[in-house]
Amino acid sequence: MSYTLDLGIRAKNAEPAISGASTAVKNAALAAISKALTDNTDKIIAENAKDLAAAKENGMSESMQDRLKLDKARIEGMAKGVDQLIALTDPVGQVIDGFTRPNGLRITKTRVPLGVIGIIFESRPNVTVDAAALCLKAGNAVILKGGKEAINSNICLGSIMREAVESAGLPADVIQVVENTSRETTNELMQLRGYLDVLIPRGSARLIQAVVNNAKVPVIETGAGNCHVYVDSSADLDMAVEITDNAKTQRPSVCNAIESLLVHKDVAEKFLPMIAERFKSHNVKIYGCDRTIAILGEGIEKATETEYATEFNDFIIAVKVVDSIDEAIAHIRKYSTKHSECIVTKSLDCADKFRREVDAAAVYVNASTRFTDGGEFGFGAEIGISTQKLHARGPMGLSELTTVKYLIDGNGQIR
């Protein structure tokens, strides 16, 4: 028996216990996880330090190292996120709809767990906790496959959570961390038909497409984030500076950070020097179109198709001056990954047009794209940002980790 198949069998065996667990039992397990995380802070940091040392040795960028790093504050934040899930309504068993047919059959549509969820992700070990806690609250068993860059952190976090859920009366195998980081193991996980009910990739566009193209189990496609801010001709330019700066530099390594800036030609000469000055404090590298280069001068590199199509995850941005909102929307349609898009404008007509015509999971008017986040939307932690259109779209909270079951009650009806 292969290592991956063994994980699948163990998850399936644990599934009935978690799918049938009461809200009280699931909340007790979450409380145990939260406490265990804070109680083991020093241990987690020590294991994370091994991953950080390897990352530096392998030349990982500083922004990606930031994604990898766990410190006391981040561990406390992870524990707090688990605590917040306890307070959220349990979706399992919720009645979505109900009706009685003319023949007397009573039909009730309810929420039930998805079953066994596989998650393949990169770099960020906090995902290990967020994903496990969300799956648990929604009544699912989970198999977590992180990247090799975070393996020590992930194994440590998985061990802590497994002990915690067991102390609350649930099987440890409702949470499993894949300790083998080989590509073969990843490929095997994508083939676990009959054991995985759904697979969720979370990470780079390359990872997501590899899973989408090769998986033999259902996949929920989560978001690579080639996100944009469009500064309209009527925009409050001071507001536009704040929004653009926040969306690019507050945490550039995450999927809801912007990668491109589009500026209407009527405000470009005034706005571009304003945002370039702000970007200097963060050493943001700017690629620009010919008009951007003409306005900002030396130091701006020529933007090509490659830059406009790239999710940099770094202090890098591609800029284009556009003639109209229509050109801005056309550019977004061409290059967007359908994650998060923003317009800064005072025009109600332009705002409505942007909302109607831009196809993305989250469309913003006069607010930073950095808010596309389960916690910021009030969902608690999230499993990822879905950029597809089936079942789930946008931040995936508890409800998105369930499916439906129809319950039919009769008194002898036959067809």
N, C-alpha and C positions, 0 to 999 in steps of 0.2 A: 504493500500500500504506500502511495506517495505521501509526502509530508503535507501537501496541500489538500489532498483528499481526506486525510485524517482530520484536518481542521474543519472541513466541510461537514463530515460525519458528526464531529463533536458539537458543532454549532446546531445542526439539525436536532440532535438529541436534547440539547438545552432549550430549544425553541419553545416547546410546550410549556415549560415552567415560566418563562418570561412573558409569553403571549397571554397566559392565563393569570398572571400575577395581578393582585389588587393594586389600586393606586397607592394605598398605604405601604405595601411591601416595596413597590418601586421607589417611592419617596424615601423610605428608610435606607434603601441601597444608595440612592443619590446622596443622602446626608452622610452616609459612611464614606463615600468617595470624597466628598468635600473635606471632611475632617482628615482623612488619610493624606490628601494632597498637602494640606498645611502642616500636618505632623511630620511629613517626610520631605520638607522643603530642602534641607541641606543635602539629603541623599539625591534628590532630583537635580539640584544644581551641580553636584559633583559629577553625575553621569552626563549631564548636558555639557559640562566643561570638556569632556572627552570628544564630543562631537564638534564643539567649537574649535578645539585644537586641530582636529583633522581638517576642518573646513579652511582654516587659515593656511595650513600646510598645502592644501590642494588649490589655493588661490581663489577661493570663493569670494565674490564681491562683498563689500561692506553691507550693502542693502540686503543681500541674501543672508548674510550672517546675522543681521538684525532679525530676520524672520525666524532663524534657528534658535536664537538666544532665549533662555529661560532664566529669570532672576526672581527674587522674592516677590516683587510687585506683580510680575506676570503670573506667577503661581497663585498668588492671592486672587488675581483676576480670574484665573481658571476656576478656582474653588467658588468664587462668587457667582460665576456663570452657572455652575452646577446648582448652587443654592437657588438661583432665580428659576431654574426649571422646576424645582419642587413647588413653587408657588403657582406655576402655570396649570391650566386646566388639562387634565388627562384626556387626550382625544379618543382613546380606545373606548368603544361602547357608546359613543355619542350617536344620537339619532339624527340623521341628516334630513330625512323625509319619511313620510308615512301616508298611506292612503288605503282605501278599501275598494276593491273591484266590484262590478255589478253582480258577480257570482258569489260575493261574500268573502273572498280571500282578502286577508289583511296583510299588506306588504309594507315592511319597514326596512329602510336603508340605513345601515349603521357603519361606523368606522371600525376597522380591525387592523392589526399590525400587518406590515408587508411580509414579515417572516425572518429570513436571514439576509442581512445586508452586507455586502462587501464594499469596502472603501479603499481606494488606491490614491495616495496623496504624497506630496513632496514637502520637504524642508521644515514646515511648521509643526513642532511637536504638540502645540496647544490643540491642534486638530484632533489628536489622539483622544484627548479628554472630551472636547466638545462633541465629537462624533459618537463616542461611546455613551455619553450621558444622554444625548438626544435619542439615540436608538433604544436605550434602556427605557426611558420614560414613555416612548411610543410602543413599547412591548416587543421590540425586535432583538434578536441576537445579532452580533456584529463581528466581522473579521476585518481587522485593520492592517493594511499593508502600506507602511510609510517608506520613505526613501532611505537609502543607506547613509545619507548625510546626518540623519537623526536617529540612527538605530539604537544607540545606547540610551538616549532619552526615552524613546518609545517603549523599549523593553522594560525600563524602570517604571514608567507610568502605567503600562499594562499590568505589571505584577502588582502594583499598589492597588489598582482598581479591581483586579480579580479577587484579591484578598478581602477588599471592602464589600463587594457584592455577596461574597460567600458568607461573610459575617452577618449579613442581613437575611440570609436564608435562601438565596438564589444560587444556581450553579455558577461556578467560576467561568465556565465556558460560554456564558452569554456574552462575554468580552474576550476576544482572542487577538493577540498581536502576532503578525507574521514575523518571525525572527530571521528567516532566510531572505536576504535582500537580492537574490539573483534574479535575472531577467526571466529565467525558466519558471521560477515560482510565480512571477507576475503573470506569465502566459497561462500557466496552469489554473490560476485563480480565475482568469477570464473564461475558462472552459468549464467551470463547475456547474454544469446544468444538473438540476435535480437537488442541488444543495444550496446554491445562492439564488435568492428570489430576485435580487436586483443588485447591480454594481454601479457605484458612484465614483468616478474619477475626479480628483480635485488637485489642480496644479497647473502646470504649463500647458500651452496649446498643443505642444508635441505629445505630452502624456495623454491628454484628453483624446486627441485624435487616434493615438495608438490603441486606446481602449475601445473607442467607438468602432474602429475599423476591424478589430480582431476578436472582440468578445462574442461569445455564444450564449450569453445570458443577457437579459434586458439591462439597458444602460440608461441612467439619467445623466445627460450631458451638462456638466457644470462649466463655469465661465472663465475661459481666458478673457482678459479684460482690455481690449483695445478701445478705451473710452475717450470721449471728446468733450471739450467745452467750446461752445460757439458764442462769441461775443457779438451781439447784434448791433446794428447802427444806432439803436435807441438806448443801449445799455448804460446803466450807471457805472462808469468806468472804475471808480474806487471800489464798488462792490465786485466788479468783474476781476479786479486784481486780487482781492481777498479770496474769492471763490476759486480762481485758477491756481493761485499759490497753494491753498489748502489741498485742492484736489490732486496737485502734482507732488508737493513736497512733504506733506504731513506724514505720510508713510508710503513712499513710492513703490515698495516691493509688493504691494497687495493688489488684488484684481480690480478693486474699485477706484484705484488711482488713475488719473487721465494720462494718456500717452500723446495726444494731439490737441492743438489749440487752433481754432478757426476764428478769424477776425474779419468783420465786415470792412470793406475798403474805406468807408466814410469815417471810421474811427481808428483805423490802423496806425496812422502817423502819430496820433496822440497816445493810444493805448499800448502799442508794442514797446516803446521806451519805458513806460511805467512798469509793465510786467517783467521786462528784461532786467530792470534795476532791482526788482524784488528777487528775481531768480539768482542774481549775483551772490546773495547771502547764503545760498544753498549750493553754489557752484553747479547750477543746472546747465548742461550742455544743450544748445539750441541748434536744431536743423530747421532751415526755412526755405520757402519758395523764393523766387527772384525778387518779388516785391518786399518780402520780409528782410532779405539781405540788403536791399536798397535803403530801407528805413533804419535798420539797426547797424549796418556796416560790418566792420571787421569782427572776426570771431564767430560768425554765424556760418555753419556749413550748409551746403546745398542739400535740400531734402529730395529724396527720390521715392519711387514706389516702395522700396524696401523700408524706409523709415516710416512712411505713413501706414504701413501694414504691420509694424513691429510693436509687440508688447515689451517695452524696455525693462520694466520692473526696476528702474534706476532713476537717477537724477538726469534724465534725458527727455527731451520733448521735441516733437515735430510741429512746425507752425506753418499755416497757410493763410494768406489773405484772399478772401472771396468777394465776389461782386454782389452776392445776394444771399438771402436765406435759402433759396432754392439750390444754389451751388453748395452751400454748407450741408444741406440735407442729402444731396447727391453724393458728396464726399463721404458722409457718415454711412450711407447705405453701402458704399463700395468697400469701406475698410472696417466698419464696426463689427465686433464680435457679438453684438446684440446684448450687451451687459448693461451698461449705464451711460446715458448721454445727457448733456446739460445745455440749456440756452440761458444766457443772461440778457434780459431785455426788459424794457418798460412797455412794450407794445403787447396788448392783449391779443391782437390778431396774430402776431408772430408767435406768441406763446402757444396759442391754440393750434396753429399750423404745425409747429414743431411737435407738439404732443400727438397730433393726428398722424403725421407722416413719418416720424422716426420709429423704426421697429426695434425696440429694445425691451429688456425685462423691467428696467427702471428708467423713466424719463423725468428729468428735473427741470424746473423753471426757477432760476435765481437761488440755487442751493448747490452745495458741493456734492459731487458723486460719491464722496467718501461715506455717505450715509447709507449706501446699499449694503446693509449688514443686518443680520437677524436681531442682534441686540438693539440696534438703533431703531429698528422697526417695531420693537416691543415683543418680538417672538422668543426672547431668550437667546441661547446660543443657536447657531445654524449649522447645517451639514454642508452647506455650500450655496453658491448662487447659480440656479439653473438658468441656462440661456436657451433651452429648448422650449417647445410649445405643448408638449404632451404631459399630462398629469400635474407637473409642478413647474412654476416659473418664478424667477426672482429668488429672494432668500428662502431657503428651505427649512422651515421650522418643524414642529411636532406633527401638524396635520399632514404635511407633505410626506411624512414617513409612515403614513397609513394608506390603506386602500379601503374598498367598501365591500360589505357583505349584505345581501338581501335576505331578510327573514320573512318567511311566508307562513301564516297561520290560517288553517282552514277547519272545516267541520265535516269532512268527508267528500269534498268536491273532487270530481274526476272530469277529464276532458274528453 
